[in-house]
Amino acid sequence: MAENPKFLSRAEAASYLESTWGLKRSKATLAKLAVSGKGPSYHRSGRDALYTTASLDSYAEQEVGLPAPQATQHKIEAILKSRGVAA
């Protein structure tokens, strides 16, 4: 049986993007991106927008793009460290 995804509020999503990917997006910016259809995919529960970490990771990967050759190893190590994985 598949595990249910944990949903993050817009404020938690903004914090996740910064702590995991280094992307500074305020909850207000995420709201504007949602209106324009340019932000991470989300679910609605009443008035609340709820994000999964998978949708935030997909969005961040598109935003970050391909790393420059000089920064590749540094970025990989930073991401692995933030996820608690030894490089």
C-alpha positions in Angstrom: 0.0 0.0 0.0 1.4 3.5 -0.9 2.0 5.9 1.9 -0.1 9.0 2.0 1.9 12.1 1.2 2.5 14.7 3.9 1.0 18.1 2.9 2.8 21.3 3.7 1.1 24.7 4.1 2.2 27.6 1.9 4.5 28.9 4.7 6.0 25.4 5.3 6.5 25.1 1.5 8.4 28.4 1.4 10.6 27.2 4.3 11.1 23.8 2.6 12.2 25.4 -0.7 14.8 27.6 1.1 16.2 24.9 3.5 16.3 22.1 0.9 17.1 23.9 -2.3 18.2 27.4 -1.3 15.3 29.0 -3.2 13.9 32.0 -1.4 10.2 32.1 -2.2 7.9 33.8 0.3 4.4 32.4 0.9 3.1 35.5 -0.9 5.3 34.7 -3.9 4.0 31.1 -3.9 0.5 32.5 -3.9 1.2 34.8 -6.9 2.9 31.9 -8.7 -0.2 29.7 -8.1 -2.5 32.3 -9.7 -0.2 32.6 -12.8 0.2 28.8 -13.0 4.0 29.1 -12.8 4.6 27.7 -9.4 4.7 24.2 -7.9 1.6 22.1 -8.2 -0.6 22.1 -5.2 -3.9 20.8 -3.8 -6.7 22.8 -2.3 -8.5 22.1 1.0 -11.0 24.9 1.5 -9.1 28.1 1.3 -5.7 26.4 2.0 -3.1 25.5 -0.6 -1.3 22.3 0.3 2.0 21.2 -1.3 3.7 17.9 -1.4 7.5 17.7 -1.1 7.5 15.8 -4.4 5.8 18.8 -6.2 8.2 21.2 -4.5 11.2 19.2 -5.5 10.0 19.0 -9.1 9.5 22.8 -9.2 12.9 23.5 -7.6 14.7 21.2 -10.1 13.1 23.2 -12.9 14.1 26.5 -11.3 17.6 25.6 -10.5 18.3 24.1 -13.9 21.5 22.4 -14.9 24.5 23.3 -12.7 27.6 25.0 -14.1 30.5 22.5 -14.3 32.5 24.3 -11.6 29.6 24.2 -9.1 28.3 20.7 -9.7 30.2 18.9 -6.9 29.5 21.7 -4.4 25.8 21.7 -5.1 25.6 17.9 -5.0 27.4 17.8 -1.7 25.1 20.6 -0.3 21.9 18.8 -1.4 23.1 15.4 0.0 24.2 17.1 3.3 20.7 18.8 3.6 19.1 15.3 3.2 21.4 13.7 5.7 23.3 11.5 3.1 27.0 11.2 3.2 28.8 12.3 0.0 
